[in-house]
Amino acid sequence: MIFIEKVQTEIGTLTLTADENELLRVDFGDTGEKVNGNPITQLAKREIELYFESKLKNFTVPYRLDGTDFQKKVWQALAEIPYGEAVSYQFIAQKIGNPKGCRAVGMANNKNKLPIIIPCHRVVGKNGTLTGYAGGLSIKEKLLEIEKKMK
C-alpha cells in the first residue's frame, strides 16, 4: 500500500509518498493525492518541518532509492555532502570514480526522487553558480540559504 502526506513549507507544498517501511518520493507541489499518512510519512513530515525551522541537519527517516547502479552511487555521494556545504558536479563525478561523468552526475541528480532528504541542492556548477534543480533555481537557492543560516 502507498501512503501520502503533505507538508507546507516556505518553498510551498511538498507531497511525501511512502510504503509501509520506507519513504519513496518527495515531490514539489501538491500532487492532488488524498492524504492517508502512516508513521513513515509522518516522520518525514516532522523532519522536513524541523529542517525548515533550522533545527535538523540529518534526516533519519528510512528511505528507498530505486535507480540504476550509477544513479545509486551518485545519490550515495550526495547523501554524504555535509549540511551547509556545496560541491561541484565534477567533485561528485571524481568521488564516484568517474571524473569525466559530470553530465551523467547531473542527470542522476535530476532523477533523485528524494530531494531535500538526498541533498541534490548542494551540488553547484564548477565555478559555484547555481545550475539545474527540479524544483527550480529559486528553491535551490532558498535551501542553501536555510543551511547557511544554521551551519
CNS distance restraints for C-alpha pairs under 8 A (distance, minus, plus):
assign (resid   1 and name CA) (resid  19 and name CA) 5.87 0.50 0.50
assign (resid   1 and name CA) (resid  20 and name CA) 6.83 0.50 0.50
assign (resid   2 and name CA) (resid  17 and name CA) 6.82 0.50 0.50
assign (resid   2 and name CA) (resid  18 and name CA) 5.77 0.50 0.50
assign (resid   2 and name CA) (resid  19 and name CA) 4.79 0.50 0.50
assign (resid   2 and name CA) (resid  20 and name CA) 7.32 0.50 0.50
assign (resid   3 and name CA) (resid  17 and name CA) 5.65 0.50 0.50
assign (resid   3 and name CA) (resid  18 and name CA) 5.17 0.50 0.50
assign (resid   3 and name CA) (resid  19 and name CA) 5.92 0.50 0.50
assign (resid   3 and name CA) (resid  20 and name CA) 7.64 0.50 0.50
assign (resid   3 and name CA) (resid  35 and name CA) 7.34 0.50 0.50
assign (resid   3 and name CA) (resid  36 and name CA) 5.49 0.50 0.50
assign (resid   3 and name CA) (resid  37 and name CA) 5.10 0.50 0.50
assign (resid   3 and name CA) (resid  38 and name CA) 6.25 0.50 0.50
assign (resid   3 and name CA) (resid  41 and name CA) 7.09 0.50 0.50
assign (resid   4 and name CA) (resid  15 and name CA) 6.95 0.50 0.50
assign (resid   4 and name CA) (resid  16 and name CA) 5.59 0.50 0.50
assign (resid   4 and name CA) (resid  17 and name CA) 4.78 0.50 0.50
assign (resid   4 and name CA) (resid  18 and name CA) 6.64 0.50 0.50
assign (resid   4 and name CA) (resid  33 and name CA) 7.12 0.50 0.50
assign (resid   4 and name CA) (resid  34 and name CA) 6.83 0.50 0.50
assign (resid   4 and name CA) (resid  35 and name CA) 4.93 0.50 0.50
assign (resid   4 and name CA) (resid  36 and name CA) 5.32 0.50 0.50
assign (resid   4 and name CA) (resid  37 and name CA) 5.06 0.50 0.50
assign (resid   4 and name CA) (resid  38 and name CA) 7.86 0.50 0.50
assign (resid   4 and name CA) (resid  41 and name CA) 6.76 0.50 0.50
assign (resid   5 and name CA) (resid  15 and name CA) 5.93 0.50 0.50
assign (resid   5 and name CA) (resid  16 and name CA) 5.06 0.50 0.50
assign (resid   5 and name CA) (resid  17 and name CA) 6.68 0.50 0.50
assign (resid   5 and name CA) (resid  35 and name CA) 5.20 0.50 0.50
assign (resid   5 and name CA) (resid  36 and name CA) 6.56 0.50 0.50
assign (resid   5 and name CA) (resid  37 and name CA) 5.06 0.50 0.50
assign (resid   5 and name CA) (resid  41 and name CA) 5.72 0.50 0.50
assign (resid   5 and name CA) (resid  42 and name CA) 7.03 0.50 0.50
assign (resid   5 and name CA) (resid  45 and name CA) 7.25 0.50 0.50
assign (resid   6 and name CA) (resid  13 and name CA) 6.66 0.50 0.50
assign (resid   6 and name CA) (resid  14 and name CA) 5.68 0.50 0.50
assign (resid   6 and name CA) (resid  15 and name CA) 4.57 0.50 0.50
assign (resid   6 and name CA) (resid  16 and name CA) 5.97 0.50 0.50
assign (resid   6 and name CA) (resid  30 and name CA) 7.37 0.50 0.50
assign (resid   6 and name CA) (resid  35 and name CA) 6.99 0.50 0.50
assign (resid   6 and name CA) (resid  45 and name CA) 7.31 0.50 0.50
assign (resid   7 and name CA) (resid  13 and name CA) 5.67 0.50 0.50
assign (resid   7 and name CA) (resid  14 and name CA) 5.30 0.50 0.50
assign (resid   7 and name CA) (resid  15 and name CA) 6.58 0.50 0.50
assign (resid   7 and name CA) (resid  16 and name CA) 7.78 0.50 0.50
assign (resid   7 and name CA) (resid  45 and name CA) 5.90 0.50 0.50
assign (resid   7 and name CA) (resid  48 and name CA) 7.89 0.50 0.50
assign (resid   7 and name CA) (resid  49 and name CA) 7.56 0.50 0.50
assign (resid   8 and name CA) (resid  12 and name CA) 5.87 0.50 0.50
assign (resid   8 and name CA) (resid  13 and name CA) 4.57 0.50 0.50
assign (resid   8 and name CA) (resid  14 and name CA) 6.47 0.50 0.50
assign (resid   9 and name CA) (resid  13 and name CA) 5.96 0.50 0.50
assign (resid   9 and name CA) (resid  14 and name CA) 7.32 0.50 0.50
assign (resid   9 and name CA) (resid  49 and name CA) 7.14 0.50 0.50
assign (resid   9 and name CA) (resid  52 and name CA) 6.99 0.50 0.50
assign (resid  10 and name CA) (resid  52 and name CA) 7.52 0.50 0.50
assign (resid  11 and name CA) (resid 139 and name CA) 6.34 0.50 0.50
assign (resid  11 and name CA) (resid 142 and name CA) 7.73 0.50 0.50
assign (resid  12 and name CA) (resid  28 and name CA) 7.49 0.50 0.50
assign (resid  12 and name CA) (resid  29 and name CA) 6.48 0.50 0.50
assign (resid  13 and name CA) (resid  28 and name CA) 6.46 0.50 0.50
assign (resid  13 and name CA) (resid  29 and name CA) 4.79 0.50 0.50
assign (resid  13 and name CA) (resid  30 and name CA) 5.79 0.50 0.50
assign (resid  14 and name CA) (resid  26 and name CA) 6.50 0.50 0.50
assign (resid  14 and name CA) (resid  27 and name CA) 5.56 0.50 0.50
assign (resid  14 and name CA) (resid  28 and name CA) 4.86 0.50 0.50
assign (resid  14 and name CA) (resid  29 and name CA) 5.19 0.50 0.50
assign (resid  14 and name CA) (resid  30 and name CA) 6.38 0.50 0.50
assign (resid  15 and name CA) (resid  25 and name CA) 7.90 0.50 0.50
assign (resid  15 and name CA) (resid  26 and name CA) 5.72 0.50 0.50
assign (resid  15 and name CA) (resid  27 and name CA) 5.03 0.50 0.50
assign (resid  15 and name CA) (resid  28 and name CA) 6.52 0.50 0.50
assign (resid  15 and name CA) (resid  29 and name CA) 6.42 0.50 0.50
assign (resid  15 and name CA) (resid  30 and name CA) 5.80 0.50 0.50
assign (resid  15 and name CA) (resid  31 and name CA) 6.55 0.50 0.50
assign (resid  16 and name CA) (resid  23 and name CA) 7.42 0.50 0.50
assign (resid  16 and name CA) (resid  24 and name CA) 7.75 0.50 0.50
assign (resid  16 and name CA) (resid  25 and name CA) 5.78 0.50 0.50
assign (resid  16 and name CA) (resid  26 and name CA) 4.76 0.50 0.50
assign (resid  16 and name CA) (resid  27 and name CA) 6.50 0.50 0.50
assign (resid  16 and name CA) (resid  41 and name CA) 6.29 0.50 0.50
assign (resid  16 and name CA) (resid  44 and name CA) 7.58 0.50 0.50
assign (resid  16 and name CA) (resid  45 and name CA) 7.60 0.50 0.50
assign (resid  17 and name CA) (resid  23 and name CA) 6.07 0.50 0.50
assign (resid  17 and name CA) (resid  24 and name CA) 5.51 0.50 0.50
assign (resid  17 and name CA) (resid  25 and name CA) 5.03 0.50 0.50
assign (resid  17 and name CA) (resid  26 and name CA) 6.54 0.50 0.50
assign (resid  17 and name CA) (resid  41 and name CA) 6.80 0.50 0.50
assign (resid  18 and name CA) (resid  22 and name CA) 5.54 0.50 0.50
assign (resid  18 and name CA) (resid  23 and name CA) 4.17 0.50 0.50
assign (resid  18 and name CA) (resid  24 and name CA) 4.90 0.50 0.50
assign (resid  18 and name CA) (resid  25 and name CA) 6.87 0.50 0.50
assign (resid  18 and name CA) (resid  40 and name CA) 6.69 0.50 0.50
assign (resid  18 and name CA) (resid  41 and name CA) 6.17 0.50 0.50
assign (resid  19 and name CA) (resid  23 and name CA) 6.61 0.50 0.50
assign (resid  19 and name CA) (resid  24 and name CA) 7.06 0.50 0.50
assign (resid  19 and name CA) (resid  40 and name CA) 7.95 0.50 0.50
assign (resid  20 and name CA) (resid  38 and name CA) 7.44 0.50 0.50
assign (resid  20 and name CA) (resid  40 and name CA) 7.29 0.50 0.50
assign (resid  21 and name CA) (resid  40 and name CA) 6.66 0.50 0.50
assign (resid  21 and name CA) (resid  62 and name CA) 7.28 0.50 0.50
assign (resid  21 and name CA) (resid  63 and name CA) 7.94 0.50 0.50
assign (resid  22 and name CA) (resid  40 and name CA) 6.35 0.50 0.50
assign (resid  22 and name CA) (resid  61 and name CA) 7.55 0.50 0.50
assign (resid  22 and name CA) (resid  62 and name CA) 5.07 0.50 0.50
assign (resid  22 and name CA) (resid  63 and name CA) 4.43 0.50 0.50
assign (resid  22 and name CA) (resid  64 and name CA) 5.93 0.50 0.50
assign (resid  23 and name CA) (resid  40 and name CA) 6.45 0.50 0.50
assign (resid  23 and name CA) (resid  41 and name CA) 6.77 0.50 0.50
assign (resid  23 and name CA) (resid  44 and name CA) 7.54 0.50 0.50
assign (resid  23 and name CA) (resid  61 and name CA) 7.15 0.50 0.50
assign (resid  23 and name CA) (resid  62 and name CA) 6.16 0.50 0.50
assign (resid  23 and name CA) (resid  63 and name CA) 4.33 0.50 0.50
assign (resid  23 and name CA) (resid  64 and name CA) 6.28 0.50 0.50
assign (resid  24 and name CA) (resid  63 and name CA) 6.05 0.50 0.50
assign (resid  24 and name CA) (resid  64 and name CA) 5.70 0.50 0.50
assign (resid  24 and name CA) (resid  65 and name CA) 7.07 0.50 0.50
assign (resid  24 and name CA) (resid 113 and name CA) 7.21 0.50 0.50
assign (resid  24 and name CA) (resid 114 and name CA) 7.19 0.50 0.50
assign (resid  25 and name CA) (resid 113 and name CA) 5.06 0.50 0.50
assign (resid  25 and name CA) (resid 114 and name CA) 5.21 0.50 0.50
assign (resid  26 and name CA) (resid 113 and name CA) 6.16 0.50 0.50
assign (resid  26 and name CA) (resid 114 and name CA) 4.97 0.50 0.50
assign (resid  26 and name CA) (resid 115 and name CA) 6.20 0.50 0.50
assign (resid  27 and name CA) (resid  31 and name CA) 7.60 0.50 0.50
assign (resid  27 and name CA) (resid 113 and name CA) 7.47 0.50 0.50
assign (resid  27 and name CA) (resid 114 and name CA) 7.73 0.50 0.50
assign (resid  27 and name CA) (resid 115 and name CA) 7.81 0.50 0.50
assign (resid  28 and name CA) (resid 135 and name CA) 6.26 0.50 0.50
assign (resid  37 and name CA) (resid  41 and name CA) 5.58 0.50 0.50
assign (resid  37 and name CA) (resid  42 and name CA) 6.37 0.50 0.50
assign (resid  38 and name CA) (resid  42 and name CA) 6.05 0.50 0.50
assign (resid  39 and name CA) (resid  43 and name CA) 6.00 0.50 0.50
assign (resid  40 and name CA) (resid  44 and name CA) 6.21 0.50 0.50
assign (resid  40 and name CA) (resid  61 and name CA) 6.83 0.50 0.50
assign (resid  40 and name CA) (resid  62 and name CA) 7.52 0.50 0.50
assign (resid  41 and name CA) (resid  45 and name CA) 6.01 0.50 0.50
assign (resid  42 and name CA) (resid  46 and name CA) 6.19 0.50 0.50
assign (resid  43 and name CA) (resid  47 and name CA) 6.11 0.50 0.50
assign (resid  43 and name CA) (resid  61 and name CA) 6.32 0.50 0.50
assign (resid  44 and name CA) (resid  48 and name CA) 6.06 0.50 0.50
assign (resid  44 and name CA) (resid  61 and name CA) 5.78 0.50 0.50
assign (resid  45 and name CA) (resid  49 and name CA) 6.15 0.50 0.50
assign (resid  46 and name CA) (resid  50 and name CA) 6.22 0.50 0.50
assign (resid  47 and name CA) (resid  51 and name CA) 6.09 0.50 0.50
assign (resid  47 and name CA) (resid  56 and name CA) 6.94 0.50 0.50
assign (resid  47 and name CA) (resid  59 and name CA) 6.52 0.50 0.50
assign (resid  47 and name CA) (resid  60 and name CA) 7.97 0.50 0.50
assign (resid  47 and name CA) (resid  61 and name CA) 7.81 0.50 0.50
assign (resid  48 and name CA) (resid  52 and name CA) 6.28 0.50 0.50
assign (resid  49 and name CA) (resid  53 and name CA) 6.27 0.50 0.50
assign (resid  50 and name CA) (resid  54 and name CA) 6.27 0.50 0.50
assign (resid  50 and name CA) (resid  55 and name CA) 5.05 0.50 0.50
assign (resid  50 and name CA) (resid  56 and name CA) 5.33 0.50 0.50
assign (resid  51 and name CA) (resid  55 and name CA) 5.61 0.50 0.50
assign (resid  51 and name CA) (resid  56 and name CA) 4.58 0.50 0.50
assign (resid  51 and name CA) (resid  57 and name CA) 6.52 0.50 0.50
assign (resid  52 and name CA) (resid  56 and name CA) 7.99 0.50 0.50
assign (resid  52 and name CA) (resid 146 and name CA) 7.09 0.50 0.50
assign (resid  54 and name CA) (resid 146 and name CA) 6.73 0.50 0.50
assign (resid  54 and name CA) (resid 147 and name CA) 7.27 0.50 0.50
assign (resid  54 and name CA) (resid 149 and name CA) 7.59 0.50 0.50
assign (resid  54 and name CA) (resid 150 and name CA) 5.89 0.50 0.50
assign (resid  55 and name CA) (resid 150 and name CA) 7.95 0.50 0.50
assign (resid  57 and name CA) (resid  83 and name CA) 6.09 0.50 0.50
assign (resid  58 and name CA) (resid  83 and name CA) 7.73 0.50 0.50
assign (resid  59 and name CA) (resid 117 and name CA) 6.43 0.50 0.50
assign (resid  65 and name CA) (resid  72 and name CA) 7.02 0.50 0.50
assign (resid  65 and name CA) (resid 113 and name CA) 7.63 0.50 0.50
assign (resid  66 and name CA) (resid  72 and name CA) 7.69 0.50 0.50
assign (resid  67 and name CA) (resid  71 and name CA) 5.80 0.50 0.50
assign (resid  67 and name CA) (resid  72 and name CA) 6.20 0.50 0.50
assign (resid  68 and name CA) (resid  72 and name CA) 6.20 0.50 0.50
assign (resid  69 and name CA) (resid  73 and name CA) 6.27 0.50 0.50
assign (resid  70 and name CA) (resid  74 and name CA) 6.37 0.50 0.50
assign (resid  70 and name CA) (resid 108 and name CA) 7.86 0.50 0.50
assign (resid  71 and name CA) (resid  75 and name CA) 6.10 0.50 0.50
assign (resid  71 and name CA) (resid 105 and name CA) 7.79 0.50 0.50
assign (resid  71 and name CA) (resid 108 and name CA) 5.13 0.50 0.50
assign (resid  71 and name CA) (resid 109 and name CA) 7.95 0.50 0.50
assign (resid  71 and name CA) (resid 111 and name CA) 7.95 0.50 0.50
assign (resid  72 and name CA) (resid  76 and name CA) 6.01 0.50 0.50
assign (resid  73 and name CA) (resid  77 and name CA) 6.26 0.50 0.50
assign (resid  73 and name CA) (resid  96 and name CA) 6.56 0.50 0.50
assign (resid  74 and name CA) (resid  78 and name CA) 6.21 0.50 0.50
assign (resid  74 and name CA) (resid  92 and name CA) 7.00 0.50 0.50
assign (resid  74 and name CA) (resid  93 and name CA) 7.83 0.50 0.50
assign (resid  74 and name CA) (resid  96 and name CA) 6.86 0.50 0.50
assign (resid  74 and name CA) (resid 105 and name CA) 6.45 0.50 0.50
assign (resid  74 and name CA) (resid 108 and name CA) 6.66 0.50 0.50
assign (resid  74 and name CA) (resid 109 and name CA) 7.52 0.50 0.50
assign (resid  75 and name CA) (resid  79 and name CA) 6.18 0.50 0.50
assign (resid  75 and name CA) (resid 108 and name CA) 7.57 0.50 0.50
assign (resid  75 and name CA) (resid 109 and name CA) 7.33 0.50 0.50
assign (resid  75 and name CA) (resid 112 and name CA) 7.20 0.50 0.50
assign (resid  75 and name CA) (resid 118 and name CA) 6.74 0.50 0.50
assign (resid  75 and name CA) (resid 120 and name CA) 7.97 0.50 0.50
assign (resid  76 and name CA) (resid  80 and name CA) 6.60 0.50 0.50
assign (resid  77 and name CA) (resid  81 and name CA) 6.89 0.50 0.50
assign (resid  77 and name CA) (resid  92 and name CA) 6.58 0.50 0.50
assign (resid  77 and name CA) (resid  95 and name CA) 7.25 0.50 0.50
assign (resid  77 and name CA) (resid  96 and name CA) 7.18 0.50 0.50
assign (resid  78 and name CA) (resid  92 and name CA) 7.54 0.50 0.50
assign (resid  78 and name CA) (resid 118 and name CA) 6.27 0.50 0.50
assign (resid  78 and name CA) (resid 119 and name CA) 5.95 0.50 0.50
assign (resid  78 and name CA) (resid 120 and name CA) 6.12 0.50 0.50
assign (resid  78 and name CA) (resid 122 and name CA) 7.79 0.50 0.50
assign (resid  78 and name CA) (resid 123 and name CA) 7.97 0.50 0.50
assign (resid  79 and name CA) (resid 117 and name CA) 7.95 0.50 0.50
assign (resid  79 and name CA) (resid 118 and name CA) 5.24 0.50 0.50
assign (resid  79 and name CA) (resid 119 and name CA) 6.21 0.50 0.50
assign (resid  81 and name CA) (resid  85 and name CA) 6.84 0.50 0.50
assign (resid  81 and name CA) (resid  86 and name CA) 7.38 0.50 0.50
assign (resid  81 and name CA) (resid  87 and name CA) 7.59 0.50 0.50
assign (resid  81 and name CA) (resid 119 and name CA) 7.56 0.50 0.50
assign (resid  81 and name CA) (resid 122 and name CA) 7.27 0.50 0.50
assign (resid  83 and name CA) (resid 147 and name CA) 6.55 0.50 0.50
assign (resid  83 and name CA) (resid 151 and name CA) 7.13 0.50 0.50
assign (resid  84 and name CA) (resid 122 and name CA) 7.82 0.50 0.50
assign (resid  84 and name CA) (resid 144 and name CA) 6.69 0.50 0.50
assign (resid  84 and name CA) (resid 147 and name CA) 4.56 0.50 0.50
assign (resid  84 and name CA) (resid 148 and name CA) 5.26 0.50 0.50
assign (resid  84 and name CA) (resid 150 and name CA) 7.68 0.50 0.50
assign (resid  84 and name CA) (resid 151 and name CA) 5.55 0.50 0.50
assign (resid  85 and name CA) (resid 122 and name CA) 6.49 0.50 0.50
assign (resid  85 and name CA) (resid 148 and name CA) 7.98 0.50 0.50
assign (resid  86 and name CA) (resid 122 and name CA) 4.47 0.50 0.50
assign (resid  86 and name CA) (resid 123 and name CA) 5.54 0.50 0.50
assign (resid  86 and name CA) (resid 124 and name CA) 6.49 0.50 0.50
assign (resid  87 and name CA) (resid  91 and name CA) 6.23 0.50 0.50
assign (resid  87 and name CA) (resid  92 and name CA) 7.41 0.50 0.50
assign (resid  87 and name CA) (resid 122 and name CA) 6.34 0.50 0.50
assign (resid  87 and name CA) (resid 123 and name CA) 5.05 0.50 0.50
assign (resid  87 and name CA) (resid 124 and name CA) 6.00 0.50 0.50
assign (resid  88 and name CA) (resid  92 and name CA) 6.60 0.50 0.50
assign (resid  88 and name CA) (resid 123 and name CA) 5.30 0.50 0.50
assign (resid  88 and name CA) (resid 124 and name CA) 4.90 0.50 0.50
assign (resid  88 and name CA) (resid 125 and name CA) 5.32 0.50 0.50
assign (resid  88 and name CA) (resid 126 and name CA) 5.10 0.50 0.50
assign (resid  88 and name CA) (resid 128 and name CA) 7.29 0.50 0.50
assign (resid  89 and name CA) (resid  93 and name CA) 6.17 0.50 0.50
assign (resid  89 and name CA) (resid 102 and name CA) 5.30 0.50 0.50
assign (resid  89 and name CA) (resid 103 and name CA) 7.78 0.50 0.50
assign (resid  89 and name CA) (resid 105 and name CA) 6.29 0.50 0.50
assign (resid  89 and name CA) (resid 106 and name CA) 6.66 0.50 0.50
assign (resid  89 and name CA) (resid 123 and name CA) 6.08 0.50 0.50
assign (resid  89 and name CA) (resid 124 and name CA) 6.49 0.50 0.50
assign (resid  89 and name CA) (resid 125 and name CA) 6.40 0.50 0.50
assign (resid  89 and name CA) (resid 126 and name CA) 6.88 0.50 0.50
assign (resid  90 and name CA) (resid  94 and name CA) 6.12 0.50 0.50
assign (resid  90 and name CA) (resid  99 and name CA) 6.64 0.50 0.50
assign (resid  90 and name CA) (resid 100 and name CA) 7.64 0.50 0.50
assign (resid  90 and name CA) (resid 101 and name CA) 7.46 0.50 0.50
assign (resid  90 and name CA) (resid 102 and name CA) 5.19 0.50 0.50
assign (resid  90 and name CA) (resid 126 and name CA) 6.83 0.50 0.50
assign (resid  91 and name CA) (resid  95 and name CA) 6.05 0.50 0.50
assign (resid  91 and name CA) (resid  99 and name CA) 7.99 0.50 0.50
assign (resid  92 and name CA) (resid  96 and name CA) 6.28 0.50 0.50
assign (resid  92 and name CA) (resid 102 and name CA) 7.72 0.50 0.50
assign (resid  92 and name CA) (resid 105 and name CA) 7.11 0.50 0.50
assign (resid  93 and name CA) (resid  97 and name CA) 6.40 0.50 0.50
assign (resid  93 and name CA) (resid  98 and name CA) 5.04 0.50 0.50
assign (resid  93 and name CA) (resid  99 and name CA) 4.91 0.50 0.50
assign (resid  93 and name CA) (resid 100 and name CA) 6.80 0.50 0.50
assign (resid  93 and name CA) (resid 101 and name CA) 5.37 0.50 0.50
assign (resid  93 and name CA) (resid 102 and name CA) 5.56 0.50 0.50
assign (resid  93 and name CA) (resid 105 and name CA) 6.25 0.50 0.50
assign (resid  94 and name CA) (resid  98 and name CA) 5.41 0.50 0.50
assign (resid  94 and name CA) (resid  99 and name CA) 4.25 0.50 0.50
assign (resid  94 and name CA) (resid 100 and name CA) 7.76 0.50 0.50
assign (resid  95 and name CA) (resid  99 and name CA) 7.81 0.50 0.50
assign (resid 101 and name CA) (resid 105 and name CA) 6.07 0.50 0.50
assign (resid 102 and name CA) (resid 106 and name CA) 6.29 0.50 0.50
assign (resid 103 and name CA) (resid 107 and name CA) 6.27 0.50 0.50
assign (resid 104 and name CA) (resid 108 and name CA) 6.18 0.50 0.50
assign (resid 105 and name CA) (resid 109 and name CA) 6.13 0.50 0.50
assign (resid 106 and name CA) (resid 110 and name CA) 6.28 0.50 0.50
assign (resid 107 and name CA) (resid 111 and name CA) 6.49 0.50 0.50
assign (resid 108 and name CA) (resid 112 and name CA) 6.51 0.50 0.50
assign (resid 109 and name CA) (resid 120 and name CA) 5.90 0.50 0.50
assign (resid 110 and name CA) (resid 133 and name CA) 6.99 0.50 0.50
assign (resid 110 and name CA) (resid 134 and name CA) 6.30 0.50 0.50
assign (resid 112 and name CA) (resid 118 and name CA) 7.47 0.50 0.50
assign (resid 112 and name CA) (resid 120 and name CA) 7.46 0.50 0.50
assign (resid 114 and name CA) (resid 118 and name CA) 5.55 0.50 0.50
assign (resid 115 and name CA) (resid 119 and name CA) 5.89 0.50 0.50
assign (resid 115 and name CA) (resid 120 and name CA) 6.28 0.50 0.50
assign (resid 115 and name CA) (resid 121 and name CA) 7.49 0.50 0.50
assign (resid 116 and name CA) (resid 120 and name CA) 7.08 0.50 0.50
assign (resid 116 and name CA) (resid 121 and name CA) 7.14 0.50 0.50
assign (resid 120 and name CA) (resid 133 and name CA) 7.97 0.50 0.50
assign (resid 121 and name CA) (resid 133 and name CA) 6.88 0.50 0.50
assign (resid 121 and name CA) (resid 140 and name CA) 5.35 0.50 0.50
assign (resid 121 and name CA) (resid 143 and name CA) 7.10 0.50 0.50
assign (resid 121 and name CA) (resid 144 and name CA) 7.19 0.50 0.50
assign (resid 122 and name CA) (resid 144 and name CA) 7.00 0.50 0.50
assign (resid 124 and name CA) (resid 128 and name CA) 5.61 0.50 0.50
assign (resid 124 and name CA) (resid 129 and name CA) 5.86 0.50 0.50
assign (resid 124 and name CA) (resid 130 and name CA) 5.17 0.50 0.50
assign (resid 124 and name CA) (resid 131 and name CA) 5.89 0.50 0.50
assign (resid 125 and name CA) (resid 129 and name CA) 5.01 0.50 0.50
assign (resid 125 and name CA) (resid 130 and name CA) 6.11 0.50 0.50
assign (resid 125 and name CA) (resid 131 and name CA) 5.94 0.50 0.50
assign (resid 130 and name CA) (resid 137 and name CA) 6.81 0.50 0.50
assign (resid 130 and name CA) (resid 140 and name CA) 7.74 0.50 0.50
assign (resid 130 and name CA) (resid 141 and name CA) 7.48 0.50 0.50
assign (resid 131 and name CA) (resid 137 and name CA) 7.03 0.50 0.50
assign (resid 132 and name CA) (resid 136 and name CA) 7.10 0.50 0.50
assign (resid 132 and name CA) (resid 137 and name CA) 6.52 0.50 0.50
assign (resid 133 and name CA) (resid 137 and name CA) 5.76 0.50 0.50
assign (resid 133 and name CA) (resid 140 and name CA) 6.47 0.50 0.50
assign (resid 135 and name CA) (resid 139 and name CA) 6.01 0.50 0.50
assign (resid 135 and name CA) (resid 140 and name CA) 7.16 0.50 0.50
assign (resid 136 and name CA) (resid 140 and name CA) 6.51 0.50 0.50
assign (resid 137 and name CA) (resid 141 and name CA) 6.05 0.50 0.50
assign (resid 138 and name CA) (resid 142 and name CA) 6.18 0.50 0.50
assign (resid 139 and name CA) (resid 143 and name CA) 6.17 0.50 0.50
assign (resid 140 and name CA) (resid 144 and name CA) 6.33 0.50 0.50
assign (resid 141 and name CA) (resid 145 and name CA) 6.18 0.50 0.50
assign (resid 142 and name CA) (resid 146 and name CA) 6.21 0.50 0.50
assign (resid 143 and name CA) (resid 147 and name CA) 6.41 0.50 0.50
assign (resid 144 and name CA) (resid 148 and name CA) 6.21 0.50 0.50
assign (resid 145 and name CA) (resid 149 and name CA) 6.30 0.50 0.50
assign (resid 146 and name CA) (resid 150 and name CA) 6.83 0.50 0.50
assign (resid 147 and name CA) (resid 151 and name CA) 5.91 0.50 0.50
